[in-house]
Amino acid sequence: MRRAPTLSPVFFLVVAAVLVATMSNVARAEDPVAKVTALNRKALEAYSAQDYDTARTLLKQALEVCNASGLDAHPLKARTHIHFGIVAIVGFKQRDAGIKHFKKAQEIEPEIKLTKSLATPDLQDAFEEAALAPDSAVAPGGAPGPDGEEKPSVQADDGDEDRPSARRSKPPAKKKPADGDDGDEGDGQTGSLFIALTGGTGFGLASGSAELYPDAHKLNGAGFALAQLGHIEPEVGYFLNRGLLLSVALRLQYVNNLNGHTGTGCGPDNFCTPGNSALAVLARANWVLGDGPFHWTVGGQIGGGNIRHAVQFPEDETCGSSPPPAPQNQTCVDNLPGGPFLIGPMAGFFYELGSSLNLIVNLNTQLGVPKFTVNFDVNAGIGLRI
């Protein structure tokens, strides 16, 4: 009998450290899309607090980042112009400047609409007037000025509107999106690439023959077992759209508290031990539900590999933690591998901690066949959307 391959916990710690370092480097890298998204979010918070000067300054910075980062044709720049137009009209009574920003947004993204939670009839009228204008140079009242230029009384070059003396008006109350509404297109995290590192432990049902002594260590029926000590799961994915994440995860498991048995063909000491590690690769689809920073997730996974559970066999007390002359009178703890085909549902939540960082908590299940197991993994970790 051969000695099963084993992996030290240090291996898993090294893998986790490398992955965390890599993700930290990615997070530190300047991501212009994430920066513009964060500036828009802060601008809308200032707008809701009637701090229109701050909102205008933040949106101007967002446009500057777009211009410096090659995002001139990006939908996020169009959304920034929409927000700028709203601030100009509502906060500064500059309807012509707002129309100009609406027009610029329409030139970048012809199908764009007003941010739904901020729309009012007056803003909608200005937006429709911008759509009818022949170009982005619009004079006060929506009519083109002489030679297509704006009248000098108003300046609207990407956020340099003059502050009017008129009293500012209160912004409209935020409206809840209707069913099927995508909500604020400019809000929230917008990156498409997703990188995550989670970890946890598992438990479930296992049956069949154990690895060390398959003839002697058997479970005739499904019994409860722990997938101890734990596992880590690096994951890479892509958001096909706002609510659908496709990803691939690597499940690296370490099983502790196993012991061995004197046998043959297990190295020079003839001491056999069961494998203490397991590897599985899983393809996943997750639906991300809800608006705001908190999102429920539901989905499923399918893949291949093994999940191991540690099982005691009380009738066998001939095992030990090390080869003779150490005592061999311990209750045998063997492992039962499940798989290699794995499939099951998932559920959990994301919580946005910033413009790209997420807290992740989930419950993943795996049905393994032909070696039967039903396993439940409880995981927590972090994810980056970039």
C-alpha positions as CSV (number, residue, x, y, z in Angstrom):
1,M,0.0,0.0,0.0
2,R,1.4,3.4,-1.0
3,R,1.6,6.4,1.3
4,A,-0.9,8.9,0.1
5,P,0.5,12.4,-0.9
6,T,0.3,15.0,1.8
7,L,0.5,18.8,1.8
8,S,1.6,20.9,4.7
9,P,-0.6,23.8,6.0
10,V,2.4,26.0,5.2
11,F,1.7,25.4,1.5
12,F,-1.8,26.8,1.8
13,L,-0.6,29.8,3.8
14,V,2.0,30.6,1.2
15,V,-0.6,30.3,-1.6
16,A,-3.0,32.6,0.4
17,A,-0.2,35.2,1.0
18,V,0.7,35.3,-2.7
19,L,-2.9,35.8,-3.7
20,V,-3.5,38.5,-1.1
21,A,-0.4,40.3,-2.2
22,T,-1.4,40.1,-5.8
23,M,-4.9,41.4,-5.1
24,S,-3.5,44.3,-3.0
25,N,-1.2,45.3,-5.8
26,V,-4.2,45.3,-8.2
27,A,-6.2,47.4,-5.7
28,R,-3.4,50.0,-5.4
29,A,-3.2,50.4,-9.2
30,E,-4.9,53.5,-10.4
31,D,-8.2,52.5,-12.1
32,P,-9.7,55.5,-13.9
33,V,-13.1,53.9,-14.3
34,A,-13.3,53.1,-10.5
35,K,-12.0,56.7,-9.8
36,V,-14.6,58.3,-12.0
37,T,-17.3,56.1,-10.5
38,A,-16.3,57.1,-6.9
39,L,-16.3,60.8,-7.9
40,N,-19.8,60.5,-9.3
41,R,-21.0,58.8,-6.2
42,K,-19.6,61.5,-4.0
43,A,-21.0,64.2,-6.2
44,L,-24.5,62.7,-6.0
45,E,-24.1,62.6,-2.2
46,A,-23.2,66.2,-2.2
47,Y,-26.1,67.0,-4.5
48,S,-28.5,65.3,-2.2
49,A,-27.1,67.4,0.7
50,Q,-27.7,70.5,-1.4
51,D,-23.9,71.1,-1.5
52,Y,-23.9,72.0,-5.2
53,D,-20.4,73.6,-5.2
54,T,-18.9,70.3,-4.0
55,A,-21.0,68.3,-6.5
56,R,-19.8,70.5,-9.4
57,T,-16.2,70.3,-8.3
58,L,-16.3,66.5,-8.0
59,L,-17.9,66.2,-11.4
60,K,-15.4,68.5,-13.0
61,Q,-12.6,66.2,-11.5
62,A,-14.4,63.2,-13.0
63,L,-14.4,64.7,-16.4
64,E,-10.7,65.6,-16.1
65,V,-9.9,62.0,-15.3
66,C,-11.9,60.9,-18.3
67,N,-10.1,63.3,-20.6
68,A,-6.7,62.3,-19.2
69,S,-7.4,58.5,-19.3
70,G,-8.7,58.1,-22.8
71,L,-12.3,57.6,-21.7
72,D,-13.7,60.2,-24.1
73,A,-16.1,57.7,-25.6
74,H,-16.8,55.7,-22.3
75,P,-20.4,55.5,-21.1
76,L,-19.3,56.6,-17.7
77,K,-18.2,60.0,-19.1
78,A,-21.7,60.3,-20.7
79,R,-23.2,59.6,-17.3
80,T,-20.9,62.2,-15.7
81,H,-22.2,64.8,-18.2
82,I,-25.8,63.8,-17.3
83,H,-25.1,64.4,-13.6
84,F,-23.3,67.7,-14.4
85,G,-26.3,68.9,-16.4
86,I,-28.6,68.1,-13.5
87,V,-26.4,70.0,-11.0
88,A,-26.2,73.0,-13.4
89,I,-30.0,73.2,-13.9
90,V,-31.2,72.4,-10.4
91,G,-28.3,73.7,-8.3
92,F,-27.2,76.8,-10.3
93,K,-30.3,77.6,-12.5
94,Q,-28.1,77.3,-15.6
95,R,-30.5,75.6,-18.0
96,D,-28.4,76.3,-21.1
97,A,-25.3,74.9,-19.5
98,G,-27.2,71.8,-18.4
99,I,-28.6,71.3,-21.9
100,K,-25.0,71.5,-23.2
101,H,-23.9,68.7,-20.9
102,F,-27.0,66.6,-21.8
103,K,-26.1,67.1,-25.5
104,K,-22.5,65.9,-24.9
105,A,-23.8,62.9,-23.1
106,Q,-26.1,62.0,-26.0
107,E,-23.2,62.4,-28.5
108,I,-21.2,59.9,-26.5
109,E,-24.1,57.5,-25.8
110,P,-27.1,58.1,-28.1
111,E,-29.4,55.7,-26.0
112,I,-28.6,57.3,-22.7
113,K,-31.4,58.4,-20.4
114,L,-31.6,60.7,-17.4
115,T,-30.6,59.1,-14.1
116,K,-34.0,57.8,-13.1
117,S,-33.9,58.6,-9.4
118,L,-33.0,62.3,-10.2
119,A,-35.3,63.0,-13.1
120,T,-38.0,65.7,-12.9
121,P,-40.3,67.0,-15.6
122,D,-38.2,70.2,-16.0
123,L,-35.0,68.1,-16.4
124,Q,-36.8,65.8,-18.8
125,D,-37.8,68.8,-20.9
126,A,-34.2,70.1,-21.0
127,F,-33.0,66.6,-21.9
128,E,-35.4,66.4,-24.8
129,E,-34.4,69.9,-25.9
130,A,-30.8,68.8,-26.0
131,A,-31.7,65.8,-28.2
132,L,-33.2,68.3,-30.7
133,A,-30.2,70.6,-30.8
134,P,-28.0,70.3,-33.9
135,D,-24.7,70.2,-31.9
136,S,-23.4,70.7,-28.3
137,A,-23.1,74.4,-28.6
138,V,-26.5,75.6,-27.3
139,A,-27.5,79.1,-26.4
140,P,-29.7,80.1,-23.4
141,G,-33.2,78.7,-23.8
142,G,-31.9,75.9,-25.9
143,A,-31.6,77.8,-29.2
144,P,-28.2,77.9,-31.0
145,G,-26.4,81.2,-30.7
146,P,-24.7,83.1,-33.5
147,D,-22.3,81.0,-35.5
148,G,-23.2,78.0,-33.3
149,E,-21.5,79.5,-30.2
150,E,-23.0,80.1,-26.8
151,K,-23.7,83.6,-25.7
152,P,-20.9,84.9,-23.6
153,S,-23.1,85.3,-20.5
154,V,-22.9,81.5,-19.9
155,Q,-19.7,79.4,-19.8
156,A,-20.2,75.6,-19.8
157,D,-16.9,74.0,-20.8
158,D,-16.8,70.7,-18.9
159,G,-17.8,72.2,-15.6
160,D,-16.7,75.9,-15.5
161,E,-20.2,77.3,-15.2
162,D,-20.4,80.7,-13.5
163,R,-22.3,80.6,-10.2
164,P,-25.6,82.5,-10.5
165,S,-27.0,84.8,-7.8
166,A,-30.3,83.1,-7.9
167,R,-31.3,81.1,-4.9
168,R,-30.7,77.4,-5.2
169,S,-33.6,75.0,-5.3
170,K,-34.0,71.8,-3.3
171,P,-33.1,68.7,-5.3
172,P,-35.8,66.2,-6.0
173,A,-36.3,63.3,-3.5
174,K,-34.8,60.0,-4.6
175,K,-37.3,57.7,-6.1
176,K,-37.3,54.0,-5.8
177,P,-36.8,52.3,-9.1
178,A,-39.7,50.4,-10.5
179,D,-39.7,46.6,-10.9
180,G,-37.3,45.7,-13.7
181,D,-35.6,49.2,-13.5
182,D,-31.8,49.1,-13.5
183,G,-31.8,52.1,-11.1
184,D,-29.0,54.6,-11.2
185,E,-26.8,53.8,-14.1
186,G,-24.0,56.0,-12.7
187,D,-24.0,54.6,-9.2
188,G,-22.3,51.5,-7.7
189,Q,-19.2,49.6,-8.8
190,T,-18.8,49.4,-12.6
191,G,-15.8,47.2,-13.2
192,S,-16.3,44.0,-15.2
193,L,-13.3,41.9,-13.9
194,F,-13.8,40.2,-10.5
195,I,-11.0,38.7,-8.4
196,A,-11.7,37.2,-5.0
197,L,-10.1,35.2,-2.2
198,T,-12.4,33.4,0.3
199,G,-11.9,30.7,2.9
200,G,-13.8,28.7,5.4
201,T,-14.7,25.2,6.4
202,G,-17.2,22.6,5.4
203,F,-19.4,19.8,6.7
204,G,-21.9,17.3,5.2
205,L,-22.7,13.7,4.5
206,A,-20.3,11.0,3.3
207,S,-20.5,7.3,2.6
208,G,-18.5,4.5,1.0
209,S,-14.9,3.3,1.6
210,A,-12.2,5.4,3.2
211,E,-8.9,6.0,1.6
212,L,-6.4,4.4,4.0
213,Y,-8.1,1.0,4.5
214,P,-11.0,0.8,2.0
215,D,-11.8,-2.8,3.0
216,A,-11.9,-2.2,6.8
217,H,-13.0,1.5,6.9
218,K,-16.5,1.6,5.4
219,L,-19.7,3.6,5.9
220,N,-22.6,1.6,4.7
221,G,-25.0,4.6,5.0
222,A,-24.5,8.3,4.7
223,G,-23.1,9.8,7.9
224,F,-22.3,13.3,9.1
225,A,-18.6,14.3,8.7
226,L,-16.4,17.4,8.9
227,A,-14.3,18.7,6.0
228,Q,-11.7,19.8,8.5
229,L,-9.4,21.9,8.9
230,G,-10.6,24.2,6.1
231,H,-10.0,25.5,2.6
232,I,-9.2,28.6,0.6
233,E,-10.8,29.5,-2.8
234,P,-9.1,31.9,-5.2
235,E,-11.6,33.0,-7.8
236,V,-11.5,35.0,-11.1
237,G,-14.7,36.1,-12.9
238,Y,-16.3,38.5,-15.3
239,F,-19.6,40.5,-15.0
240,L,-21.5,39.9,-18.2
241,N,-23.8,42.6,-17.1
242,R,-24.8,44.4,-13.8
243,G,-26.4,41.3,-12.4
244,L,-24.6,38.2,-13.8
245,L,-21.2,37.1,-12.7
246,L,-19.4,34.2,-14.3
247,S,-16.3,32.8,-12.6
248,V,-13.9,30.0,-12.1
249,A,-12.8,29.0,-8.5
250,L,-10.0,26.7,-7.2
251,R,-10.9,25.0,-4.0
252,L,-7.8,24.0,-2.0
253,Q,-8.6,21.9,1.1
254,Y,-6.5,20.8,4.0
255,V,-7.7,18.0,6.3
256,N,-6.2,17.6,9.8
257,N,-6.5,15.2,12.7
258,L,-5.9,12.2,10.5
259,N,-3.7,9.3,11.7
260,G,-2.0,6.4,10.1
261,H,-1.5,2.6,10.3
262,T,1.4,0.3,9.8
263,G,1.3,-1.4,6.4
264,T,3.4,-2.3,3.4
265,G,4.6,-0.3,0.5
266,C,4.4,3.0,2.4
267,G,8.0,4.0,2.3
268,P,11.0,2.9,4.4
269,D,9.0,3.0,7.7
270,N,6.0,1.1,6.3
271,F,3.7,3.6,7.9
272,C,0.6,4.5,5.8
273,T,-1.2,7.8,6.2
274,P,-4.3,9.0,4.3
275,G,-4.1,12.1,2.1
276,N,-4.7,15.4,3.9
277,S,-5.4,17.6,0.9
278,A,-8.0,17.9,-1.9
279,L,-8.3,20.0,-5.0
280,A,-11.4,20.9,-7.0
281,V,-12.0,23.3,-9.9
282,L,-15.5,24.8,-10.1
283,A,-17.2,26.9,-12.8
284,R,-19.8,29.3,-11.3
285,A,-22.7,31.5,-12.3
286,N,-23.9,34.1,-9.7
287,W,-26.9,36.4,-10.0
288,V,-26.2,39.6,-8.0
289,L,-29.5,41.1,-6.7
290,G,-30.4,44.5,-5.2
291,D,-29.3,48.1,-5.4
292,G,-27.1,50.0,-3.1
293,P,-24.0,48.6,-1.4
294,F,-25.6,45.4,-0.2
295,H,-26.3,42.6,-2.8
296,W,-27.8,39.1,-2.3
297,T,-26.3,36.5,-4.5
298,V,-27.8,33.2,-5.8
299,G,-26.3,30.8,-8.3
300,G,-24.8,27.4,-9.0
301,Q,-21.5,25.7,-9.6
302,I,-20.3,22.7,-11.5
303,G,-16.8,21.1,-11.8
304,G,-14.4,18.3,-11.0
305,G,-12.1,17.2,-8.2
306,N,-12.4,15.9,-4.7
307,I,-13.8,16.9,-1.3
308,R,-12.5,15.0,1.7
309,H,-14.2,14.4,5.0
310,A,-12.5,13.1,8.1
311,V,-14.3,10.1,9.7
312,Q,-13.6,8.2,12.9
313,F,-13.8,4.4,12.9
314,P,-14.2,3.5,16.6
315,E,-14.0,-0.2,16.0
316,D,-10.4,0.1,14.8
317,E,-7.9,1.3,17.5
318,T,-4.7,0.2,15.7
319,C,-3.7,3.6,14.4
320,G,-1.1,6.1,15.5
321,S,0.1,9.6,14.8
322,S,3.6,8.4,14.0
323,P,5.2,5.1,13.0
324,P,6.3,2.5,15.6
325,P,7.8,2.4,18.2
326,A,5.2,5.1,18.9
327,P,2.0,3.6,20.3
328,Q,-0.5,2.3,17.8
329,N,-3.6,2.3,19.9
330,Q,-5.5,5.3,18.7
331,T,-8.9,5.3,17.1
332,C,-8.4,5.4,13.4
333,V,-9.4,8.7,11.6
334,D,-9.5,8.1,7.9
335,N,-10.8,10.3,5.1
336,L,-13.6,9.7,2.6
337,P,-13.1,11.5,-0.7
338,G,-16.2,12.6,-2.6
339,G,-16.4,13.3,-6.3
340,P,-14.9,13.6,-8.8
341,F,-18.0,15.1,-10.4
342,L,-19.3,18.1,-8.3
343,I,-22.4,20.2,-8.7
344,G,-24.6,22.3,-6.4
345,P,-26.4,25.6,-5.6
346,M,-24.9,28.7,-3.9
347,A,-26.2,31.6,-1.9
348,G,-24.7,34.6,0.0
349,F,-24.1,38.3,-0.2
350,F,-21.7,41.0,-1.3
351,Y,-21.2,44.2,0.6
352,E,-19.4,47.1,-1.2
353,L,-16.7,48.5,1.0
354,G,-15.7,51.1,-1.6
355,S,-15.4,51.8,-5.3
356,S,-14.0,48.3,-6.0
357,L,-13.6,46.3,-2.7
358,N,-16.3,43.8,-1.5
359,L,-16.9,41.8,1.6
360,I,-18.1,38.3,0.6
361,V,-20.0,35.8,2.7
362,N,-21.6,32.7,1.1
363,L,-22.8,29.1,1.5
364,N,-21.8,26.8,-1.3
365,T,-23.0,23.2,-1.7
366,Q,-21.5,20.4,-3.6
367,L,-23.1,17.0,-4.5
368,G,-20.3,14.6,-5.3
369,V,-20.6,11.5,-7.4
370,P,-19.9,8.6,-8.1
371,K,-18.1,8.7,-4.7
372,F,-21.1,10.2,-2.8
373,T,-20.9,13.3,-0.7
374,V,-23.2,16.3,0.1
375,N,-21.0,19.0,1.3
376,F,-21.7,22.5,2.6
377,D,-19.0,25.2,2.6
378,V,-19.3,28.3,4.7
379,N,-17.0,31.0,3.3
380,A,-16.0,34.6,3.9
381,G,-13.4,36.8,2.2
382,I,-12.8,39.8,0.0
383,G,-13.3,40.5,-3.7
384,L,-12.2,43.2,-6.1
385,R,-14.3,44.5,-9.0
386,I,-12.0,46.3,-11.4
